[in-house]
Amino acid sequence: MMWEILWEHKGKLLGVAAGFFFGLLYLLVGFWDTLVFLVFISTGFYLGRKLDHKEDLRDILDRILPGKFK
């Protein structure tokens, strides 16, 4: 049952794990600003949620940065 829940939300979990990894790396390099850490995790969760809803990554990036990914 737990594996089914994890598999259903794999995009969110992967996004949060990536955000956590890069945020932790950012903190360990010498910067202590935890706000940046939360931004990394939030961004990973946002992108993971969009991927869970079967949205194309290029469409998401085009909405954020119009004209850069065509």
CHARMM internal coordinates of N, CA and C (Angstrom, degrees):
IC EDIT
DIST 1 N 1 CA 1.4293
DIST 1 CA 1 C 1.5273
ANGL 1 N 1 CA 1 C 111.38
DIST 1 C 2 N 1.3285
ANGL 1 CA 1 C 2 N 117.00
DIHE 1 N 1 CA 1 C 2 N -43.17
DIST 2 N 2 CA 1.4559
ANGL 1 C 2 N 2 CA 119.62
DIHE 1 CA 1 C 2 N 2 CA -179.65
DIST 2 CA 2 C 1.5233
ANGL 2 N 2 CA 2 C 111.28
DIHE 1 C 2 N 2 CA 2 C -65.96
DIST 2 C 3 N 1.3447
ANGL 2 CA 2 C 3 N 117.25
DIHE 2 N 2 CA 2 C 3 N -37.33
DIST 3 N 3 CA 1.4608
ANGL 2 C 3 N 3 CA 120.80
DIHE 2 CA 2 C 3 N 3 CA 178.85
DIST 3 CA 3 C 1.5200
ANGL 3 N 3 CA 3 C 110.82
DIHE 2 C 3 N 3 CA 3 C -64.61
DIST 3 C 4 N 1.3335
ANGL 3 CA 3 C 4 N 117.33
DIHE 3 N 3 CA 3 C 4 N -34.51
DIST 4 N 4 CA 1.4651
ANGL 3 C 4 N 4 CA 120.61
DIHE 3 CA 3 C 4 N 4 CA 177.98
DIST 4 CA 4 C 1.5166
ANGL 4 N 4 CA 4 C 110.59
DIHE 3 C 4 N 4 CA 4 C -65.01
DIST 4 C 5 N 1.3322
ANGL 4 CA 4 C 5 N 117.05
DIHE 4 N 4 CA 4 C 5 N -41.53
DIST 5 N 5 CA 1.4661
ANGL 4 C 5 N 5 CA 121.01
DIHE 4 CA 4 C 5 N 5 CA 178.45
DIST 5 CA 5 C 1.5207
ANGL 5 N 5 CA 5 C 109.87
DIHE 4 C 5 N 5 CA 5 C -65.71
DIST 5 C 6 N 1.3305
ANGL 5 CA 5 C 6 N 117.24
DIHE 5 N 5 CA 5 C 6 N -44.43
DIST 6 N 6 CA 1.4580
ANGL 5 C 6 N 6 CA 120.82
DIHE 5 CA 5 C 6 N 6 CA 179.03
DIST 6 CA 6 C 1.5277
ANGL 6 N 6 CA 6 C 111.26
DIHE 5 C 6 N 6 CA 6 C -63.05
DIST 6 C 7 N 1.3210
ANGL 6 CA 6 C 7 N 116.80
DIHE 6 N 6 CA 6 C 7 N -41.67
DIST 7 N 7 CA 1.4643
ANGL 6 C 7 N 7 CA 120.83
DIHE 6 CA 6 C 7 N 7 CA -179.40
DIST 7 CA 7 C 1.5279
ANGL 7 N 7 CA 7 C 111.22
DIHE 6 C 7 N 7 CA 7 C -66.85
DIST 7 C 8 N 1.3214
ANGL 7 CA 7 C 8 N 116.76
DIHE 7 N 7 CA 7 C 8 N -34.83
DIST 8 N 8 CA 1.4626
ANGL 7 C 8 N 8 CA 121.26
DIHE 7 CA 7 C 8 N 8 CA -179.66
DIST 8 CA 8 C 1.5279
ANGL 8 N 8 CA 8 C 111.44
DIHE 7 C 8 N 8 CA 8 C -67.14
DIST 8 C 9 N 1.3141
ANGL 8 CA 8 C 9 N 117.29
DIHE 8 N 8 CA 8 C 9 N -29.79
DIST 9 N 9 CA 1.4639
ANGL 8 C 9 N 9 CA 122.19
DIHE 8 CA 8 C 9 N 9 CA -177.59
DIST 9 CA 9 C 1.5285
ANGL 9 N 9 CA 9 C 111.80
DIHE 8 C 9 N 9 CA 9 C -114.48
DIST 9 C 10 N 1.3171
ANGL 9 CA 9 C 10 N 116.53
DIHE 9 N 9 CA 9 C 10 N 34.94
DIST 10 N 10 CA 1.4645
ANGL 9 C 10 N 10 CA 120.36
DIHE 9 CA 9 C 10 N 10 CA -175.16
DIST 10 CA 10 C 1.5254
ANGL 10 N 10 CA 10 C 113.04
DIHE 9 C 10 N 10 CA 10 C -63.86
DIST 10 C 11 N 1.3135
ANGL 10 CA 10 C 11 N 117.80
DIHE 10 N 10 CA 10 C 11 N -33.94
DIST 11 N 11 CA 1.4606
ANGL 10 C 11 N 11 CA 120.13
DIHE 10 CA 10 C 11 N 11 CA 179.23
DIST 11 CA 11 C 1.5169
ANGL 11 N 11 CA 11 C 112.01
DIHE 10 C 11 N 11 CA 11 C -65.70
DIST 11 C 12 N 1.3329
ANGL 11 CA 11 C 12 N 116.13
DIHE 11 N 11 CA 11 C 12 N -43.31
DIST 12 N 12 CA 1.4636
ANGL 11 C 12 N 12 CA 120.34
DIHE 11 CA 11 C 12 N 12 CA 178.28
DIST 12 CA 12 C 1.5224
ANGL 12 N 12 CA 12 C 110.49
DIHE 11 C 12 N 12 CA 12 C -64.55
DIST 12 C 13 N 1.3238
ANGL 12 CA 12 C 13 N 116.28
DIHE 12 N 12 CA 12 C 13 N -43.99
DIST 13 N 13 CA 1.4686
ANGL 12 C 13 N 13 CA 119.90
DIHE 12 CA 12 C 13 N 13 CA -179.68
DIST 13 CA 13 C 1.5232
ANGL 13 N 13 CA 13 C 111.59
DIHE 12 C 13 N 13 CA 13 C -63.79
DIST 13 C 14 N 1.3151
ANGL 13 CA 13 C 14 N 116.68
DIHE 13 N 13 CA 13 C 14 N -42.12
DIST 14 N 14 CA 1.4595
ANGL 13 C 14 N 14 CA 120.45
DIHE 13 CA 13 C 14 N 14 CA 178.70
DIST 14 CA 14 C 1.5250
ANGL 14 N 14 CA 14 C 110.56
DIHE 13 C 14 N 14 CA 14 C -65.75
DIST 14 C 15 N 1.3183
ANGL 14 CA 14 C 15 N 116.83
DIHE 14 N 14 CA 14 C 15 N -41.18
DIST 15 N 15 CA 1.4554
ANGL 14 C 15 N 15 CA 120.55
DIHE 14 CA 14 C 15 N 15 CA 178.50
DIST 15 CA 15 C 1.5122
ANGL 15 N 15 CA 15 C 112.79
DIHE 14 C 15 N 15 CA 15 C -63.89
DIST 15 C 16 N 1.3280
ANGL 15 CA 15 C 16 N 116.18
DIHE 15 N 15 CA 15 C 16 N -43.39
DIST 16 N 16 CA 1.4651
ANGL 15 C 16 N 16 CA 119.79
DIHE 15 CA 15 C 16 N 16 CA 178.53
DIST 16 CA 16 C 1.5269
ANGL 16 N 16 CA 16 C 110.35
DIHE 15 C 16 N 16 CA 16 C -67.17
DIST 16 C 17 N 1.3277
ANGL 16 CA 16 C 17 N 117.59
DIHE 16 N 16 CA 16 C 17 N -39.81
DIST 17 N 17 CA 1.4673
ANGL 16 C 17 N 17 CA 120.46
DIHE 16 CA 16 C 17 N 17 CA 178.75
DIST 17 CA 17 C 1.5307
ANGL 17 N 17 CA 17 C 110.57
DIHE 16 C 17 N 17 CA 17 C -63.40
DIST 17 C 18 N 1.3253
ANGL 17 CA 17 C 18 N 117.25
DIHE 17 N 17 CA 17 C 18 N -42.26
DIST 18 N 18 CA 1.4673
ANGL 17 C 18 N 18 CA 120.18
DIHE 17 CA 17 C 18 N 18 CA 178.47
DIST 18 CA 18 C 1.5235
ANGL 18 N 18 CA 18 C 110.47
DIHE 17 C 18 N 18 CA 18 C -66.16
DIST 18 C 19 N 1.3281
ANGL 18 CA 18 C 19 N 116.82
DIHE 18 N 18 CA 18 C 19 N -43.99
DIST 19 N 19 CA 1.4617
ANGL 18 C 19 N 19 CA 119.94
DIHE 18 CA 18 C 19 N 19 CA 177.33
DIST 19 CA 19 C 1.5123
ANGL 19 N 19 CA 19 C 111.74
DIHE 18 C 19 N 19 CA 19 C -61.79
DIST 19 C 20 N 1.3254
ANGL 19 CA 19 C 20 N 117.08
DIHE 19 N 19 CA 19 C 20 N -40.62
DIST 20 N 20 CA 1.4606
ANGL 19 C 20 N 20 CA 121.90
DIHE 19 CA 19 C 20 N 20 CA 178.28
DIST 20 CA 20 C 1.5292
ANGL 20 N 20 CA 20 C 110.70
DIHE 19 C 20 N 20 CA 20 C -63.07
DIST 20 C 21 N 1.3266
ANGL 20 CA 20 C 21 N 116.13
DIHE 20 N 20 CA 20 C 21 N -45.40
DIST 21 N 21 CA 1.4652
ANGL 20 C 21 N 21 CA 120.52
DIHE 20 CA 20 C 21 N 21 CA -179.11
DIST 21 CA 21 C 1.5244
ANGL 21 N 21 CA 21 C 111.24
DIHE 20 C 21 N 21 CA 21 C -61.24
DIST 21 C 22 N 1.3372
ANGL 21 CA 21 C 22 N 116.81
DIHE 21 N 21 CA 21 C 22 N -51.21
DIST 22 N 22 CA 1.4589
ANGL 21 C 22 N 22 CA 119.59
DIHE 21 CA 21 C 22 N 22 CA -178.39
DIST 22 CA 22 C 1.5223
ANGL 22 N 22 CA 22 C 111.63
DIHE 21 C 22 N 22 CA 22 C -69.35
DIST 22 C 23 N 1.3144
ANGL 22 CA 22 C 23 N 117.13
DIHE 22 N 22 CA 22 C 23 N -34.25
DIST 23 N 23 CA 1.4558
ANGL 22 C 23 N 23 CA 119.85
DIHE 22 CA 22 C 23 N 23 CA 175.81
DIST 23 CA 23 C 1.5179
ANGL 23 N 23 CA 23 C 112.19
DIHE 22 C 23 N 23 CA 23 C -66.04
DIST 23 C 24 N 1.3265
ANGL 23 CA 23 C 24 N 117.03
DIHE 23 N 23 CA 23 C 24 N -42.27
DIST 24 N 24 CA 1.4561
ANGL 23 C 24 N 24 CA 121.22
DIHE 23 CA 23 C 24 N 24 CA 177.44
DIST 24 CA 24 C 1.5258
ANGL 24 N 24 CA 24 C 110.88
DIHE 23 C 24 N 24 CA 24 C -64.76
DIST 24 C 25 N 1.3149
ANGL 24 CA 24 C 25 N 115.93
DIHE 24 N 24 CA 24 C 25 N -40.98
DIST 25 N 25 CA 1.4580
ANGL 24 C 25 N 25 CA 120.28
DIHE 24 CA 24 C 25 N 25 CA 176.27
DIST 25 CA 25 C 1.5242
ANGL 25 N 25 CA 25 C 110.42
DIHE 24 C 25 N 25 CA 25 C -60.59
DIST 25 C 26 N 1.3147
ANGL 25 CA 25 C 26 N 116.85
DIHE 25 N 25 CA 25 C 26 N -42.55
DIST 26 N 26 CA 1.4675
ANGL 25 C 26 N 26 CA 122.18
DIHE 25 CA 25 C 26 N 26 CA 178.01
DIST 26 CA 26 C 1.5307
ANGL 26 N 26 CA 26 C 110.72
DIHE 25 C 26 N 26 CA 26 C -60.76
DIST 26 C 27 N 1.3255
ANGL 26 CA 26 C 27 N 116.41
DIHE 26 N 26 CA 26 C 27 N -42.84
DIST 27 N 27 CA 1.4624
ANGL 26 C 27 N 27 CA 119.99
DIHE 26 CA 26 C 27 N 27 CA -179.36
DIST 27 CA 27 C 1.5235
ANGL 27 N 27 CA 27 C 112.59
DIHE 26 C 27 N 27 CA 27 C -69.50
DIST 27 C 28 N 1.3199
ANGL 27 CA 27 C 28 N 117.18
DIHE 27 N 27 CA 27 C 28 N -38.16
DIST 28 N 28 CA 1.4634
ANGL 27 C 28 N 28 CA 120.80
DIHE 27 CA 27 C 28 N 28 CA -177.04
DIST 28 CA 28 C 1.5196
ANGL 28 N 28 CA 28 C 113.12
DIHE 27 C 28 N 28 CA 28 C -73.61
DIST 28 C 29 N 1.3169
ANGL 28 CA 28 C 29 N 116.92
DIHE 28 N 28 CA 28 C 29 N -20.91
DIST 29 N 29 CA 1.4575
ANGL 28 C 29 N 29 CA 119.67
DIHE 28 CA 28 C 29 N 29 CA -179.48
DIST 29 CA 29 C 1.5215
ANGL 29 N 29 CA 29 C 110.47
DIHE 28 C 29 N 29 CA 29 C -73.33
DIST 29 C 30 N 1.3070
ANGL 29 CA 29 C 30 N 118.48
DIHE 29 N 29 CA 29 C 30 N -14.36
DIST 30 N 30 CA 1.4490
ANGL 29 C 30 N 30 CA 119.74
DIHE 29 CA 29 C 30 N 30 CA 175.54
DIST 30 CA 30 C 1.5161
ANGL 30 N 30 CA 30 C 113.74
DIHE 29 C 30 N 30 CA 30 C 133.77
DIST 30 C 31 N 1.2883
ANGL 30 CA 30 C 31 N 120.05
DIHE 30 N 30 CA 30 C 31 N -9.73
DIST 31 N 31 CA 1.4545
ANGL 30 C 31 N 31 CA 122.42
DIHE 30 CA 30 C 31 N 31 CA 178.24
DIST 31 CA 31 C 1.5217
ANGL 31 N 31 CA 31 C 109.44
DIHE 30 C 31 N 31 CA 31 C -90.57
DIST 31 C 32 N 1.3048
ANGL 31 CA 31 C 32 N 116.56
DIHE 31 N 31 CA 31 C 32 N 135.53
DIST 32 N 32 CA 1.4649
ANGL 31 C 32 N 32 CA 119.51
DIHE 31 CA 31 C 32 N 32 CA -174.44
DIST 32 CA 32 C 1.5104
ANGL 32 N 32 CA 32 C 112.20
DIHE 31 C 32 N 32 CA 32 C -113.59
DIST 32 C 33 N 1.2847
ANGL 32 CA 32 C 33 N 116.80
DIHE 32 N 32 CA 32 C 33 N 14.31
DIST 33 N 33 CA 1.4567
ANGL 32 C 33 N 33 CA 120.75
DIHE 32 CA 32 C 33 N 33 CA -178.08
DIST 33 CA 33 C 1.5334
ANGL 33 N 33 CA 33 C 109.44
DIHE 32 C 33 N 33 CA 33 C -78.82
DIST 33 C 34 N 1.3030
ANGL 33 CA 33 C 34 N 116.77
DIHE 33 N 33 CA 33 C 34 N 101.17
DIST 34 N 34 CA 1.4627
ANGL 33 C 34 N 34 CA 120.79
DIHE 33 CA 33 C 34 N 34 CA -175.76
DIST 34 CA 34 C 1.5296
ANGL 34 N 34 CA 34 C 112.97
DIHE 33 C 34 N 34 CA 34 C -72.01
DIST 34 C 35 N 1.3140
ANGL 34 CA 34 C 35 N 117.50
DIHE 34 N 34 CA 34 C 35 N -15.32
DIST 35 N 35 CA 1.4571
ANGL 34 C 35 N 35 CA 119.47
DIHE 34 CA 34 C 35 N 35 CA 176.07
DIST 35 CA 35 C 1.5252
ANGL 35 N 35 CA 35 C 110.69
DIHE 34 C 35 N 35 CA 35 C -62.29
DIST 35 C 36 N 1.3186
ANGL 35 CA 35 C 36 N 116.90
DIHE 35 N 35 CA 35 C 36 N -39.35
DIST 36 N 36 CA 1.4610
ANGL 35 C 36 N 36 CA 121.09
DIHE 35 CA 35 C 36 N 36 CA 177.45
DIST 36 CA 36 C 1.5218
ANGL 36 N 36 CA 36 C 110.00
DIHE 35 C 36 N 36 CA 36 C -64.15
DIST 36 C 37 N 1.3153
ANGL 36 CA 36 C 37 N 116.56
DIHE 36 N 36 CA 36 C 37 N -37.96
DIST 37 N 37 CA 1.4627
ANGL 36 C 37 N 37 CA 121.63
DIHE 36 CA 36 C 37 N 37 CA 177.44
DIST 37 CA 37 C 1.5300
ANGL 37 N 37 CA 37 C 110.73
DIHE 36 C 37 N 37 CA 37 C -58.62
DIST 37 C 38 N 1.3258
ANGL 37 CA 37 C 38 N 116.89
DIHE 37 N 37 CA 37 C 38 N -44.88
DIST 38 N 38 CA 1.4625
ANGL 37 C 38 N 38 CA 120.83
DIHE 37 CA 37 C 38 N 38 CA 178.79
DIST 38 CA 38 C 1.5213
ANGL 38 N 38 CA 38 C 112.19
DIHE 37 C 38 N 38 CA 38 C -67.88
DIST 38 C 39 N 1.3070
ANGL 38 CA 38 C 39 N 117.74
DIHE 38 N 38 CA 38 C 39 N -33.22
DIST 39 N 39 CA 1.4716
ANGL 38 C 39 N 39 CA 120.77
DIHE 38 CA 38 C 39 N 39 CA 177.40
DIST 39 CA 39 C 1.5245
ANGL 39 N 39 CA 39 C 110.46
DIHE 38 C 39 N 39 CA 39 C -64.79
DIST 39 C 40 N 1.3344
ANGL 39 CA 39 C 40 N 116.97
DIHE 39 N 39 CA 39 C 40 N -41.59
DIST 40 N 40 CA 1.4608
ANGL 39 C 40 N 40 CA 120.17
DIHE 39 CA 39 C 40 N 40 CA 177.50
DIST 40 CA 40 C 1.5282
ANGL 40 N 40 CA 40 C 111.10
DIHE 39 C 40 N 40 CA 40 C -61.12
DIST 40 C 41 N 1.3034
ANGL 40 CA 40 C 41 N 117.45
DIHE 40 N 40 CA 40 C 41 N -46.57
DIST 41 N 41 CA 1.4611
ANGL 40 C 41 N 41 CA 120.77
DIHE 40 CA 40 C 41 N 41 CA -179.29
DIST 41 CA 41 C 1.5241
ANGL 41 N 41 CA 41 C 110.66
DIHE 40 C 41 N 41 CA 41 C -65.60
DIST 41 C 42 N 1.3228
ANGL 41 CA 41 C 42 N 117.10
DIHE 41 N 41 CA 41 C 42 N -42.72
DIST 42 N 42 CA 1.4650
ANGL 41 C 42 N 42 CA 120.39
DIHE 41 CA 41 C 42 N 42 CA -179.89
DIST 42 CA 42 C 1.5262
ANGL 42 N 42 CA 42 C 111.74
DIHE 41 C 42 N 42 CA 42 C -64.33
DIST 42 C 43 N 1.3125
ANGL 42 CA 42 C 43 N 116.40
DIHE 42 N 42 CA 42 C 43 N -40.87
DIST 43 N 43 CA 1.4632
ANGL 42 C 43 N 43 CA 120.05
DIHE 42 CA 42 C 43 N 43 CA 178.10
DIST 43 CA 43 C 1.5219
ANGL 43 N 43 CA 43 C 110.83
DIHE 42 C 43 N 43 CA 43 C -64.33
DIST 43 C 44 N 1.3159
ANGL 43 CA 43 C 44 N 116.90
DIHE 43 N 43 CA 43 C 44 N -42.57
DIST 44 N 44 CA 1.4643
ANGL 43 C 44 N 44 CA 120.48
DIHE 43 CA 43 C 44 N 44 CA 177.10
DIST 44 CA 44 C 1.5169
ANGL 44 N 44 CA 44 C 111.74
DIHE 43 C 44 N 44 CA 44 C -61.62
DIST 44 C 45 N 1.3256
ANGL 44 CA 44 C 45 N 116.87
DIHE 44 N 44 CA 44 C 45 N -41.53
DIST 45 N 45 CA 1.4604
ANGL 44 C 45 N 45 CA 120.47
DIHE 44 CA 44 C 45 N 45 CA 178.33
DIST 45 CA 45 C 1.5265
ANGL 45 N 45 CA 45 C 110.66
DIHE 44 C 45 N 45 CA 45 C -65.28
DIST 45 C 46 N 1.3360
ANGL 45 CA 45 C 46 N 117.25
DIHE 45 N 45 CA 45 C 46 N -42.43
DIST 46 N 46 CA 1.4655
ANGL 45 C 46 N 46 CA 121.61
DIHE 45 CA 45 C 46 N 46 CA -179.37
DIST 46 CA 46 C 1.5281
ANGL 46 N 46 CA 46 C 110.95
DIHE 45 C 46 N 46 CA 46 C -61.69
DIST 46 C 47 N 1.3302
ANGL 46 CA 46 C 47 N 116.85
DIHE 46 N 46 CA 46 C 47 N -49.04
DIST 47 N 47 CA 1.4582
ANGL 46 C 47 N 47 CA 120.36
DIHE 46 CA 46 C 47 N 47 CA 179.62
DIST 47 CA 47 C 1.5300
ANGL 47 N 47 CA 47 C 111.21
DIHE 46 C 47 N 47 CA 47 C -65.72
DIST 47 C 48 N 1.3231
ANGL 47 CA 47 C 48 N 117.38
DIHE 47 N 47 CA 47 C 48 N -39.19
DIST 48 N 48 CA 1.4614
ANGL 47 C 48 N 48 CA 120.66
DIHE 47 CA 47 C 48 N 48 CA 177.53
DIST 48 CA 48 C 1.5113
ANGL 48 N 48 CA 48 C 112.34
DIHE 47 C 48 N 48 CA 48 C -63.53
DIST 48 C 49 N 1.3424
ANGL 48 CA 48 C 49 N 117.17
DIHE 48 N 48 CA 48 C 49 N -39.34
DIST 49 N 49 CA 1.4627
ANGL 48 C 49 N 49 CA 121.37
DIHE 48 CA 48 C 49 N 49 CA 177.84
DIST 49 CA 49 C 1.5220
ANGL 49 N 49 CA 49 C 110.62
DIHE 48 C 49 N 49 CA 49 C -64.89
DIST 49 C 50 N 1.3259
ANGL 49 CA 49 C 50 N 116.85
DIHE 49 N 49 CA 49 C 50 N -40.67
DIST 50 N 50 CA 1.4627
ANGL 49 C 50 N 50 CA 120.81
DIHE 49 CA 49 C 50 N 50 CA 178.13
DIST 50 CA 50 C 1.5241
ANGL 50 N 50 CA 50 C 110.49
DIHE 49 C 50 N 50 CA 50 C -64.12
DIST 50 C 51 N 1.3310
ANGL 50 CA 50 C 51 N 117.09
DIHE 50 N 50 CA 50 C 51 N -40.70
DIST 51 N 51 CA 1.4655
ANGL 50 C 51 N 51 CA 119.96
DIHE 50 CA 50 C 51 N 51 CA 178.36
DIST 51 CA 51 C 1.5225
ANGL 51 N 51 CA 51 C 111.40
DIHE 50 C 51 N 51 CA 51 C -68.00
DIST 51 C 52 N 1.3325
ANGL 51 CA 51 C 52 N 118.42
DIHE 51 N 51 CA 51 C 52 N -33.88
DIST 52 N 52 CA 1.4607
ANGL 51 C 52 N 52 CA 121.52
DIHE 51 CA 51 C 52 N 52 CA 176.14
DIST 52 CA 52 C 1.5242
ANGL 52 N 52 CA 52 C 111.46
DIHE 51 C 52 N 52 CA 52 C -63.79
DIST 52 C 53 N 1.3246
ANGL 52 CA 52 C 53 N 116.58
DIHE 52 N 52 CA 52 C 53 N -30.55
DIST 53 N 53 CA 1.4634
ANGL 52 C 53 N 53 CA 120.99
DIHE 52 CA 52 C 53 N 53 CA 179.30
DIST 53 CA 53 C 1.5229
ANGL 53 N 53 CA 53 C 111.39
DIHE 52 C 53 N 53 CA 53 C -90.30
DIST 53 C 54 N 1.3290
ANGL 53 CA 53 C 54 N 116.80
DIHE 53 N 53 CA 53 C 54 N 17.36
DIST 54 N 54 CA 1.4607
ANGL 53 C 54 N 54 CA 125.05
DIHE 53 CA 53 C 54 N 54 CA 174.04
DIST 54 CA 54 C 1.5264
ANGL 54 N 54 CA 54 C 113.45
DIHE 53 C 54 N 54 CA 54 C 61.75
DIST 54 C 55 N 1.3274
ANGL 54 CA 54 C 55 N 117.72
DIHE 54 N 54 CA 54 C 55 N 31.61
DIST 55 N 55 CA 1.4556
ANGL 54 C 55 N 55 CA 120.60
DIHE 54 CA 54 C 55 N 55 CA 175.31
DIST 55 CA 55 C 1.5203
ANGL 55 N 55 CA 55 C 109.02
DIHE 54 C 55 N 55 CA 55 C -85.86
DIST 55 C 56 N 1.3163
ANGL 55 CA 55 C 56 N 116.17
DIHE 55 N 55 CA 55 C 56 N 144.86
DIST 56 N 56 CA 1.4544
ANGL 55 C 56 N 56 CA 121.46
DIHE 55 CA 55 C 56 N 56 CA -179.82
DIST 56 CA 56 C 1.5250
ANGL 56 N 56 CA 56 C 109.93
DIHE 55 C 56 N 56 CA 56 C -75.53
DIST 56 C 57 N 1.3233
ANGL 56 CA 56 C 57 N 116.81
DIHE 56 N 56 CA 56 C 57 N 134.86
DIST 57 N 57 CA 1.4564
ANGL 56 C 57 N 57 CA 121.59
DIHE 56 CA 56 C 57 N 57 CA -177.52
DIST 57 CA 57 C 1.5292
ANGL 57 N 57 CA 57 C 111.40
DIHE 56 C 57 N 57 CA 57 C -62.33
DIST 57 C 58 N 1.3289
ANGL 57 CA 57 C 58 N 117.20
DIHE 57 N 57 CA 57 C 58 N -34.27
DIST 58 N 58 CA 1.4706
ANGL 57 C 58 N 58 CA 119.81
DIHE 57 CA 57 C 58 N 58 CA 178.42
DIST 58 CA 58 C 1.5274
ANGL 58 N 58 CA 58 C 111.05
DIHE 57 C 58 N 58 CA 58 C -65.76
DIST 58 C 59 N 1.3341
ANGL 58 CA 58 C 59 N 117.86
DIHE 58 N 58 CA 58 C 59 N -37.57
DIST 59 N 59 CA 1.4658
ANGL 58 C 59 N 59 CA 120.84
DIHE 58 CA 58 C 59 N 59 CA 177.45
DIST 59 CA 59 C 1.5279
ANGL 59 N 59 CA 59 C 111.03
DIHE 58 C 59 N 59 CA 59 C -65.30
DIST 59 C 60 N 1.3171
ANGL 59 CA 59 C 60 N 116.51
DIHE 59 N 59 CA 59 C 60 N -40.41
DIST 60 N 60 CA 1.4639
ANGL 59 C 60 N 60 CA 121.13
DIHE 59 CA 59 C 60 N 60 CA 179.21
DIST 60 CA 60 C 1.5279
ANGL 60 N 60 CA 60 C 109.89
DIHE 59 C 60 N 60 CA 60 C -63.44
DIST 60 C 61 N 1.3380
ANGL 60 CA 60 C 61 N 116.11
DIHE 60 N 60 CA 60 C 61 N -48.05
DIST 61 N 61 CA 1.4569
ANGL 60 C 61 N 61 CA 120.30
DIHE 60 CA 60 C 61 N 61 CA -178.90
DIST 61 CA 61 C 1.5217
ANGL 61 N 61 CA 61 C 111.71
DIHE 60 C 61 N 61 CA 61 C -66.98
DIST 61 C 62 N 1.3412
ANGL 61 CA 61 C 62 N 116.87
DIHE 61 N 61 CA 61 C 62 N -32.77
DIST 62 N 62 CA 1.4645
ANGL 61 C 62 N 62 CA 119.96
DIHE 61 CA 61 C 62 N 62 CA 178.37
DIST 62 CA 62 C 1.5284
ANGL 62 N 62 CA 62 C 111.18
DIHE 61 C 62 N 62 CA 62 C -68.13
DIST 62 C 63 N 1.3379
ANGL 62 CA 62 C 63 N 116.83
DIHE 62 N 62 CA 62 C 63 N -32.28
DIST 63 N 63 CA 1.4695
ANGL 62 C 63 N 63 CA 119.73
DIHE 62 CA 62 C 63 N 63 CA 176.25
DIST 63 CA 63 C 1.5339
ANGL 63 N 63 CA 63 C 111.44
DIHE 62 C 63 N 63 CA 63 C -70.98
DIST 63 C 64 N 1.3345
ANGL 63 CA 63 C 64 N 116.27
DIHE 63 N 63 CA 63 C 64 N -35.08
DIST 64 N 64 CA 1.4520
ANGL 63 C 64 N 64 CA 120.68
DIHE 63 CA 63 C 64 N 64 CA -179.76
DIST 64 CA 64 C 1.5284
ANGL 64 N 64 CA 64 C 110.68
DIHE 63 C 64 N 64 CA 64 C -76.64
DIST 64 C 65 N 1.3254
ANGL 64 CA 64 C 65 N 116.07
DIHE 64 N 64 CA 64 C 65 N -46.50
DIST 65 N 65 CA 1.4747
ANGL 64 C 65 N 65 CA 122.42
DIHE 64 CA 64 C 65 N 65 CA -179.13
DIST 65 CA 65 C 1.5252
ANGL 65 N 65 CA 65 C 108.96
DIHE 64 C 65 N 65 CA 65 C -124.11
DIST 65 C 66 N 1.3296
ANGL 65 CA 65 C 66 N 117.97
DIHE 65 N 65 CA 65 C 66 N 81.86
DIST 66 N 66 CA 1.4776
ANGL 65 C 66 N 66 CA 120.56
DIHE 65 CA 65 C 66 N 66 CA -174.81
DIST 66 CA 66 C 1.5315
ANGL 66 N 66 CA 66 C 112.78
DIHE 65 C 66 N 66 CA 66 C -60.07
DIST 66 C 67 N 1.3271
ANGL 66 CA 66 C 67 N 114.21
DIHE 66 N 66 CA 66 C 67 N 135.58
DIST 67 N 67 CA 1.4652
ANGL 66 C 67 N 67 CA 120.48
DIHE 66 CA 66 C 67 N 67 CA 175.81
DIST 67 CA 67 C 1.5161
ANGL 67 N 67 CA 67 C 115.68
DIHE 66 C 67 N 67 CA 67 C 83.74
DIST 67 C 68 N 1.3185
ANGL 67 CA 67 C 68 N 119.09
DIHE 67 N 67 CA 67 C 68 N -4.61
DIST 68 N 68 CA 1.4644
ANGL 67 C 68 N 68 CA 121.40
DIHE 67 CA 67 C 68 N 68 CA -176.77
DIST 68 CA 68 C 1.5289
ANGL 68 N 68 CA 68 C 113.34
DIHE 67 C 68 N 68 CA 68 C -90.56
DIST 68 C 69 N 1.3349
ANGL 68 CA 68 C 69 N 117.81
DIHE 68 N 68 CA 68 C 69 N -21.82
DIST 69 N 69 CA 1.4723
ANGL 68 C 69 N 69 CA 121.34
DIHE 68 CA 68 C 69 N 69 CA -171.91
DIST 69 CA 69 C 1.5115
ANGL 69 N 69 CA 69 C 112.52
DIHE 68 C 69 N 69 CA 69 C -123.16
DIST 69 C 70 N 1.3138
ANGL 69 CA 69 C 70 N 118.68
DIHE 69 N 69 CA 69 C 70 N 37.02
DIST 70 N 70 CA 1.4777
ANGL 69 C 70 N 70 CA 120.25
DIHE 69 CA 69 C 70 N 70 CA 179.29
DIST 70 CA 70 C 1.4995
ANGL 70 N 70 CA 70 C 110.77
DIHE 69 C 70 N 70 CA 70 C -98.42
END
COOR INIT
IC SEED 1 N 1 CA 1 C
IC BUILD
